[in-house]
């Protein structure tokens, strides 16, 4: 039986999950195991499209730069698109399965065609979106640094990891053997868990809180 759930996001970033857990008498431990710091950068080349793999990449980018007036915005999935829209940006491309980088990369390649794209990213990014792109048609630029935090987490019945970096950070102060009923927020996170010999119960495909809640309903 699942009564206690851990998710590697701070509570203010969990949205409706907090209400969901309250309504189902679940105890939620919500804590990000990573932190971020800005990196100085300078944009020198022109680009037709800017691709954001997360809302955090967008926030750090816009702190120090602006988007070209002629450029379109693309992003990894619906959650990032929603947050960009809330900030007043029009999103021209939205990946259909943010939890499956290979699928989004293929979709993006088809949509982008031969245009030039700029990809702001974290120091820990796997840059999966570039998999099918011509190296001459994209430029990547680090706009923030991901730092692991060593934090001990109380035992829970279910663990939701939202990124590979959060998995790495968890293992700094917690034993992998304590993990059970593990949910991976996308394929990249699943790969990190598997690499550390941690069984994965479910991998989210769309990477949304709604998908997570729908799955939890089936197991609690």
Secondary structure, DSSP 8 states (H G I E B T S, - for coil): ---EEEESS-GGG-TTHHHHHHHTT-EEEE--SEEEEE------S--SEEEESSHHHHHHHHHH----TT-EEEESSHHHHHHHHHTT---SEE-S-TT-HHHHHHHHHHHHTT--EEEEEETT---GGGTTS-GGGEEEEEEEEEEE--------SEEEE-SHHHHHHHHHHS-GGG--SEEESSHHHHHHHHHTT---SEE-SS--HHHHHHHHHHH-
